[in-house]
């Protein structure tokens, strides 16, 4: 039991060191790229992968390399000092803070969704999947849920928008659903780091632009979506959305910029699948699994752990 507890403490300590180092490096790199980000079109998927990379690498190295090397090579004598316990406390704090953010955001989201869902009526329309009309004015139109998604539309939104504009707005939310953006918001809330808030906000803006692009296939649909954006932003200014919901408005991206892009719409080639990212993850996972089975690698990892986590 004591040996297992020591392994957890050492693993948390190394996780805290690696996660802090990688996140700090990511934050500095993003600030260095700040002057270029307005001229570069960075996809939402790439920004999301970039944002979670520090946590993913730190977790993978800890689970697949640090833990096996500790079990295989560490003695059963207690030799950790106070610094190790302090680092382990920092690692545990990262995880607790992330869990707390997720739980509190989920509770707020559920309370707002419960209000909007009260006496909501499902729509039976081929072009409006998962949609329901709500009598409440809490939110004009939003996608909620992960396992059981729904698009909640306020009655006032139906009165404001034409049928074509409403259909375009719903298609926008369907694109958020296909991209699993609500699930991504949960993940981003679980991996907090002070210097990476701006990167998370950039992903949020990019996800809105990506949903806009996916929702339209011709100029008429682009004009309908632009009109819906203008009307809803005027009738529902400064509307606060739940943390784990996607909405046509108040998504972080500038409404003016989105409308200008839609008005200047032109057909672009469909994006290629992100095979490079999947290939990189596969190679990295294979490296970790193979490394965990090789004694020389475990010995090297154990030496590194001993140097940085006394």
N, C-alpha and C positions, 0 to 999 in steps of 0.2 A: 504493500500500500504506500509506504514511504517512498519507495523507488519510483512508483508511478506518479506520485505527487511531484517529486523532483523533476521527472521528465516533463510534466505539464508546465512547471514553473520555467524551466530552461527553454522550452519551446515557445512559451508566451513571450519570454524576454527577447529571444532572437526575432520573433515575429514583430515585436514592437520596434526593434532596431531597423530591420529591413524595410518594414512598411513606412516608417518615418523617413528613412533615407530615400526610398524610391518616390514617395509622394512629394517630398521636398524638391527632388530633382525634376519631377514632372511639373510642379508649379513654377519653378524657375525657367524651365524650358518653354512653358506656355507663355510666360511673360516675355521671354526673349522673342517669341514668334508673334507677339501682340501687334507690331506694326504691319505684319504681313497678312493677318487673318482676314482683313477686309478685302484683300485682293485675291484670296484663295477660296475656292468653294470646297469646303470640307464636308464630307457626308456625315449624316447623323450617326450611322453605324460606326464609322471610324472614330468619331468623337466619344461615343459610348465605350468602345473598346479601350481607347486611350485613357479614359477616366478610371476604369476599373482595373487597369493593368497593374498598378502598384499593389492593390489588395490581392489580386489573383496570384501574382508571382510570389508575394510574401507568404500567402496561405499554402501554395503548392510546395514551395521549398521547405516550409516548416513541417508539413504533413508527410511529404515523401522523402525528405533527406534528413532533416534535423531529428525528427522522432526516431526513424530507424537507426541512425548512427548512435543516438543516445542509448537505445535499448541494446545494441550490439556491443558497444565499446565502453560505456561508462561503468565505473565501479559502483558498488553499493554503499560507499562511504559518503556522508554528507560533506561536501566541500564548496557549496555555493555561499557567496557572501551577500552583504546587504544590497549591493548594486544589482545583483541578479533579481532579488525580490522586488526592488523598485521598478526595474524594467518589466518584470512580469506583471506588476500592477498596472503599468501603462498599457501593456498589450491587452489586459483584461478590460481596462477602461475603454479602449477603442471599441471592443466588441459590445460592451454594455451600452455605450453611448449610441452605437448604431442600432441596437435592438430597441432601445428606448425611443429613438426617433421614429422607427418604423411603427411601433405600437401606438404612440401618441398620434402620429399622422393617420394611421388606420382608424383610430377611434373618431377623430374629427371627420374623416371622410365618411365613415358609416353614419354618423349623426346627420350630416348634410344630405346624404343619399336617402336616409330614412324619411326625411322631411319631403324631399322631391318625389319619392316613390309613393307617398301617401295618396291613395285613390288614383294612381296613374293607370292609364288605359293603353294596352298594347296596340300597335298599329299593324293591321294586316295588309301590307303592301309589298309587292315584290322588290321595289326599289328602296325600301326603308327597312333593312334587316335590323333586328334586335331593338327597334325603336319603340318608345312609349311616350304618350302625352301626359304631362304633369300639370296640375292646376297651380302649382306653386311657382313663384318667381325667383327662387333662390339662385338658379342658374339658367341661362337661356337655352343652352344645348351642351351636353357633355357626355363623354363615354366613361362609364364606371364599371368596375368589376374586372377580374382577371380570369377566373375559371368560368364564371357565368356573366359574360359581358352584356351590358345594356346601354342604349343610347337614350338618355332622358331629354325630352324636348318640352319646354314650358309652353303653355297654351298661348301666351303672349307672343312667343317666337313664331308660332304657326300663323298668328294674325298679322305679324309684321312682314314675313317672307312670303314670296310667291311659291308655287309648287316646285318650280324649277330651282329656285334658290334654296329651298329647303332640301331638295334632293341632293344638290351640290354640297351643302353643309354636312349632310349625313354621310355622303361618300368620303368627305374629309375625315370624319370620325372612324369610318371603317378602315381607312388607311392606318390610323393610329392603332386600331385593333390588330391588323395584320402585322404591324411592326412590333407588337407586344410592348408598347410604350408605357402602359401602366405598370407592368412588371418591371421594366427598366427603372422606373421611378422608385419602386420599392428597393431595388438593388442599390441605387445611388444614395438613397437615404440610409442604407445600412453601412456604407463605407465613407463616413464623414472624414474630412481633413480640411483644416482652415484655409490652406492656400489653393485648394482645388474647387472652390465654390464657383469661380468664374467659368471654369471649364464645364461644370455641370450646367450652368446657365446657357453656355454656347450650344451644348447638346440640345437643350430644350428649344432654343430658337431654330436650330437646324431640323429638329423633328417636325416642327410646324411647317417649314418650307418643304420638307420631303412629303408630308401629308398633302399639302397643296398640290404638289406636282403629280402625285399619284391619283388625286381625286378628279383630275380633268384630262380629257383625251382630245378636246378640240377647243377652238376659240370661244364658241358659244358657252360651253361649260365653264371655261375660265372666267368669262364675264359674269356668269351667274354666281360663281363663288366669290368673286370680287364684290359684287353687289350685296351678297349676304354678309360679307365681312364688314362693309361700310354700315349697313343698317344695324347690325347687332352691336357694333362698337359705339354707335351713336345712342341707341336706346338702352344699352346696358354698360355705361361707363364705369370703370374701376370696380368691376365685379370680381370678388375674390373666389377662386376656385379651390376645391379640395385638393390636397396634396397628391392623392392617387387617382386623379381623374384627368381626362384630356378634353379640351374644349376648343371650339373654333376661334374664340376670342380669349384674351388674357392668357395666352400660352407662352408669353415671354418675347416672342418675335414682334417687331414693329409692324403694326397694322398698315401703316403707310407703305413700308417696303414691300409687304406681301401683296398689297393691292397693285402697286406699280409692276411687280413681277407678273401678276396675272393679266394685267392689261397689255403687257408686252409679250404675252404667251406665244411660244412657237414650239412646234414638235421637236422633241429631242430623242435621241436613241435611248432605248431601255437600258438601265444600268446593268453592268455585268455582275454576276453573283460574286460575293466577297470570298472567293476561293482562297485567296492569299492569307486572309485572316484565319480561316479554318485550317489551312495547311500549317501555319505557324503554331497554332494551338496544339495540333496533333503531334508535330515534331517536338514541341516543348514537353508535352505529357509523356511521350515515348522516352525522352531523355531522362525525365524524373524517374519513371518506372524502372528503366534499365540501370540508372545510377544507384537506385536504392538496393539493387541486387548485387552490386559489385563492391567487394571489400575495400579495394584501394580508394574508391570514391567515398565510401563511408568514413574511412580513416581521415581523408582530407577534410571532409565536412566536419567531422568531430574536432579536428585540430582548429579549424576556423571558429567553431562554436566556443571552444575553450579560450581562444584569444579574445573574442569580442564579448562573451558572456562568462565572466569569471565565476 
